[in-house]
Amino acid sequence: MKAVVARAILAGMVCAPAARSQVLDLPARPADAPGGAEIAREIRALDLEAREERIYSEIARGNVPAWLRRLCPVEVTHEIEGRRHHATFWVTPDYLAVGSDEDFFLVPLSPGTAQRVADLVGGSLPTPRMVDAIWSAARVRLEPTPIPPSREMTTVRVFEDHDRMVRAQRALHPEPAGVLVAGHKKDVVITAALASRPDKVAIYGWHHLDGRAIQPLYVGHTARWVDYSHGIRIVHRGVEIDGTRRNLTDVLRDETLAPLLSDEGVIAGPR
């Protein structure tokens, strides 16, 4: 894992309201919205485009758990050209899910749909350095649970299998939903490498409990490749750099400040 100092500021046990808190900009969850298990059943037979359109529509109408909406702050410090800088960014406490607080489904998505969701809520996908910082700051760290590779690993049924495995792991930890959790998925990330490979998906992470990432940064899969191990973590675009509110996109384009949040330096097109 990259050498970076990070910690989460947690009010009590969960990412509670605070002066600098951030939330997902979504409507209230409709009373008649289906739960995660029902959505999973309904999308099993759909092709990728139809499946992701259904998921996006559920997110857009607010069908996400309440505990996923309050974002968790992660602090990072890094020395650049002899000066120590400090950044705070806010992230969803878990990977993107649809459904209710109790009946939810962690949904792997293609990078195009993931970016569409991020745009919808005023967010971004993380960089690999941010993924490392999130893992370091996580209150709950889960050991990765790979499923043997097969032609079925891109199907909703295997998504459901892995979701159940993760839920069983999470149930062993007493911390309530809403604390920062990491380790159970690879992250779909943004990287400078996508500038020359826009038709690919970038993935990184899936940290063991000792901090080693199973998946180094990889851009070899087509952007249509979506398997059970992919997770979508939303980062709010509003970040604080040395106490000043900035836009994440601007920071990642800044030659001086980009190394705070990107081990590649500048990411000119952070999407």
C-alpha positions as CSV (number, residue, x, y, z in Angstrom):
1,M,0.0,0.0,0.0
2,K,1.3,3.5,-0.8
3,A,2.9,5.4,2.0
4,V,0.2,7.8,3.0
5,V,-1.1,9.0,6.4
6,A,-4.9,8.8,6.6
7,R,-7.6,8.6,9.2
8,A,-11.3,9.0,9.3
9,I,-13.0,11.5,11.6
10,L,-15.9,9.6,13.0
11,A,-18.5,11.2,15.4
12,G,-19.1,8.3,17.7
13,M,-19.7,5.0,15.8
14,V,-21.0,6.3,12.5
15,C,-20.4,9.2,10.1
16,A,-22.7,11.5,12.0
17,P,-23.8,15.0,11.1
18,A,-21.1,17.7,11.6
19,A,-20.4,21.2,10.4
20,R,-18.4,19.8,7.5
21,S,-20.6,16.8,6.7
22,Q,-21.6,15.8,3.2
23,V,-24.5,13.7,2.0
24,L,-25.6,12.2,-1.3
25,D,-27.8,14.5,-3.2
26,L,-30.7,12.2,-3.8
27,P,-34.5,12.3,-3.3
28,A,-36.0,10.5,-0.3
29,R,-36.5,6.8,-0.8
30,P,-40.1,6.2,-2.1
31,A,-42.3,4.2,0.3
32,D,-43.1,1.7,-2.5
33,A,-39.6,1.2,-3.7
34,P,-38.5,-2.4,-4.1
35,G,-35.8,-3.9,-1.8
36,G,-32.4,-5.1,-3.0
37,A,-33.4,-8.8,-3.3
38,E,-36.4,-8.0,-5.5
39,I,-34.3,-5.8,-7.8
40,A,-31.6,-8.5,-8.1
41,R,-34.2,-11.0,-9.1
42,E,-35.7,-8.7,-11.7
43,I,-32.4,-7.9,-13.4
44,R,-31.0,-11.4,-13.6
45,A,-32.2,-12.0,-17.2
46,L,-31.5,-8.4,-18.5
47,D,-28.6,-7.5,-20.8
48,L,-26.0,-5.1,-19.5
49,E,-27.6,-2.0,-20.9
50,A,-31.1,-2.8,-19.6
51,R,-29.7,-3.9,-16.3
52,E,-27.7,-0.8,-15.6
53,E,-30.5,1.5,-16.8
54,R,-32.8,-0.1,-14.2
55,I,-30.2,0.3,-11.5
56,Y,-29.5,3.9,-12.5
57,S,-33.3,4.7,-12.4
58,E,-33.6,3.2,-8.9
59,I,-30.7,5.3,-7.6
60,A,-32.0,8.4,-9.3
61,R,-35.4,8.1,-7.6
62,G,-33.7,7.6,-4.2
63,N,-33.9,3.9,-3.8
64,V,-30.7,3.6,-1.7
65,P,-30.3,2.9,2.0
66,A,-30.4,5.9,4.3
67,W,-27.1,4.8,6.0
68,L,-25.3,5.0,2.6
69,R,-26.3,8.7,2.1
70,R,-24.2,10.3,4.9
71,L,-20.6,10.5,3.7
72,C,-17.5,9.7,5.8
73,P,-14.6,12.1,5.9
74,V,-11.1,10.7,5.2
75,E,-8.0,12.8,6.0
76,V,-4.7,12.6,4.1
77,T,-1.4,14.3,4.7
78,H,1.4,14.3,2.2
79,E,4.7,16.2,1.8
80,I,5.1,17.9,-1.6
81,E,8.3,19.8,-2.4
82,G,9.2,20.1,1.2
83,R,5.8,21.4,2.4
84,R,3.3,19.2,4.3
85,H,-0.3,19.5,2.9
86,H,-3.5,18.2,4.4
87,A,-6.6,17.1,2.5
88,T,-10.1,15.9,3.6
89,F,-12.4,14.2,1.2
90,W,-15.8,12.6,1.8
91,V,-16.9,9.1,0.6
92,T,-19.8,6.7,0.8
93,P,-19.4,4.5,3.9
94,D,-19.8,1.4,1.7
95,Y,-20.0,0.6,-2.0
96,L,-23.1,1.7,-4.0
97,A,-26.2,-0.3,-3.2
98,V,-29.9,-0.2,-4.1
99,G,-32.7,-1.0,-1.7
100,S,-33.6,-0.3,1.9
101,D,-31.6,-0.1,5.1
102,E,-32.0,-3.8,5.8
103,D,-32.7,-5.2,2.3
104,F,-30.0,-3.8,0.0
105,F,-27.9,-5.1,-2.9
106,L,-24.3,-4.0,-3.6
107,V,-24.3,-3.3,-7.3
108,P,-21.3,-3.7,-9.6
109,L,-21.5,-1.3,-12.5
110,S,-19.7,-0.4,-15.7
111,P,-17.5,2.7,-15.5
112,G,-19.8,4.6,-17.8
113,T,-22.8,4.0,-15.5
114,A,-20.7,4.6,-12.4
115,Q,-19.6,7.9,-13.7
116,R,-23.2,8.8,-14.6
117,V,-24.2,8.1,-11.0
118,A,-21.3,10.1,-9.7
119,D,-22.4,13.0,-11.9
120,L,-26.0,12.7,-10.7
121,V,-24.9,13.2,-7.0
122,G,-22.1,15.7,-7.6
123,G,-19.4,13.1,-7.0
124,S,-16.5,11.3,-8.5
125,L,-14.9,7.9,-8.5
126,P,-11.7,7.6,-6.4
127,T,-8.1,7.4,-7.5
128,P,-6.0,4.5,-6.4
129,R,-4.3,6.7,-3.7
130,M,-7.7,7.6,-2.4
131,V,-8.7,3.9,-2.3
132,D,-5.6,3.2,-0.1
133,A,-6.5,6.1,2.2
134,I,-10.1,4.9,2.5
135,W,-8.9,1.4,3.5
136,S,-6.5,2.9,6.1
137,A,-9.4,5.0,7.5
138,A,-12.0,2.3,7.5
139,R,-13.6,1.4,10.9
140,V,-14.4,-2.1,9.5
141,R,-12.0,-4.0,7.3
142,L,-13.2,-7.2,5.6
143,E,-10.9,-9.8,4.2
144,P,-11.5,-10.3,0.4
145,T,-13.6,-13.3,-0.5
146,P,-12.8,-14.2,-4.1
147,I,-15.0,-16.6,-6.1
148,P,-13.1,-18.8,-8.5
149,P,-13.0,-17.3,-12.0
150,S,-15.6,-18.6,-14.4
151,R,-17.9,-17.5,-17.3
152,E,-20.5,-16.9,-14.6
153,M,-18.6,-14.2,-12.7
154,T,-20.2,-11.4,-14.7
155,T,-23.8,-12.6,-14.0
156,V,-26.2,-11.2,-11.4
157,R,-26.5,-14.6,-9.7
158,V,-22.8,-14.5,-8.9
159,F,-23.2,-10.9,-7.8
160,E,-25.9,-12.1,-5.4
161,D,-23.7,-14.9,-4.1
162,H,-20.9,-12.5,-3.3
163,D,-23.3,-10.0,-1.8
164,R,-24.4,-12.8,0.6
165,M,-20.8,-13.6,1.5
166,V,-20.0,-10.0,2.2
167,R,-23.2,-9.6,4.3
168,A,-22.2,-12.7,6.4
169,Q,-18.7,-11.2,7.0
170,R,-20.2,-7.8,7.9
171,A,-22.6,-9.4,10.4
172,L,-19.6,-10.6,12.5
173,H,-18.7,-7.0,13.2
174,P,-20.8,-5.1,15.9
175,E,-20.4,-1.7,14.3
176,P,-23.7,-0.4,12.8
177,A,-24.3,0.3,9.2
178,G,-22.9,3.7,8.2
179,V,-19.4,3.3,9.5
180,L,-16.7,3.3,6.9
181,V,-16.2,-0.3,5.5
182,A,-13.5,-1.5,3.1
183,G,-11.7,-4.5,1.8
184,H,-14.6,-6.5,0.3
185,K,-14.5,-5.2,-3.3
186,K,-12.1,-3.9,-6.0
187,D,-12.7,-0.2,-6.7
188,V,-13.6,1.1,-10.2
189,V,-11.2,4.1,-10.2
190,I,-10.1,7.1,-12.2
191,T,-6.5,7.2,-13.6
192,A,-4.4,9.1,-16.0
193,A,-4.1,5.8,-18.0
194,L,-7.7,6.1,-19.2
195,A,-6.7,9.1,-21.3
196,S,-5.2,6.8,-23.9
197,R,-7.5,3.8,-23.1
198,P,-11.0,5.4,-22.8
199,D,-12.7,2.1,-23.8
200,K,-11.4,0.3,-20.7
201,V,-12.4,0.0,-17.1
202,A,-9.7,0.8,-14.4
203,I,-9.8,-1.3,-11.3
204,Y,-7.7,-1.3,-8.1
205,G,-7.6,-2.5,-4.6
206,W,-9.3,-5.4,-2.7
207,H,-7.0,-5.1,0.3
208,H,-6.1,-8.0,2.6
209,L,-6.2,-7.3,6.3
210,D,-2.4,-6.6,6.3
211,G,-2.9,-3.8,3.7
212,R,-1.7,-5.6,0.6
213,A,-3.9,-5.0,-2.4
214,I,-4.8,-8.0,-4.5
215,Q,-5.5,-5.9,-7.5
216,P,-2.8,-3.5,-8.8
217,L,-4.1,-0.8,-11.0
218,Y,-5.3,-2.6,-14.1
219,V,-6.9,-1.2,-17.3
220,G,-6.9,-4.4,-19.4
221,H,-10.6,-5.1,-19.4
222,T,-13.1,-3.6,-21.8
223,A,-15.4,-1.0,-20.2
224,R,-18.2,-3.5,-20.7
225,W,-16.5,-5.9,-18.2
226,V,-18.4,-5.9,-14.9
227,D,-17.8,-8.8,-12.5
228,Y,-18.9,-9.6,-8.9
229,S,-15.7,-8.2,-7.4
230,H,-16.2,-4.6,-8.7
231,G,-17.5,-2.0,-6.2
232,I,-18.5,1.6,-6.8
233,R,-17.4,4.1,-4.1
234,I,-18.6,7.6,-4.6
235,V,-16.4,10.5,-3.5
236,H,-17.9,14.0,-3.1
237,R,-16.4,16.6,-5.4
238,G,-16.1,19.1,-2.6
239,V,-12.8,18.5,-0.8
240,E,-10.8,20.6,1.7
241,I,-7.1,21.3,1.0
242,D,-5.2,23.0,3.8
243,G,-8.5,24.2,5.2
244,T,-9.8,25.7,2.0
245,R,-12.8,24.2,0.1
246,R,-11.8,23.1,-3.4
247,N,-13.3,21.1,-6.3
248,L,-11.8,17.6,-6.6
249,T,-11.5,17.9,-10.3
250,D,-9.5,21.1,-10.0
251,V,-7.2,19.5,-7.4
252,L,-6.4,16.5,-9.6
253,R,-5.5,18.9,-12.5
254,D,-3.2,21.0,-10.3
255,E,0.5,20.0,-10.7
256,T,1.3,21.1,-7.1
257,L,-1.7,19.6,-5.3
258,A,-2.6,16.5,-7.4
259,P,0.0,14.3,-5.6
260,L,-2.1,14.6,-2.4
261,L,-4.8,12.5,-3.9
262,S,-3.1,10.8,-6.9
263,D,0.1,8.8,-6.9
264,E,0.3,9.4,-10.7
265,G,0.3,13.2,-10.2
266,V,-2.0,15.2,-12.5
267,I,-5.1,13.5,-13.9
268,A,-6.1,15.9,-16.7
269,G,-9.4,14.2,-17.4
270,P,-10.6,12.8,-14.0
271,R,-13.6,10.8,-15.3
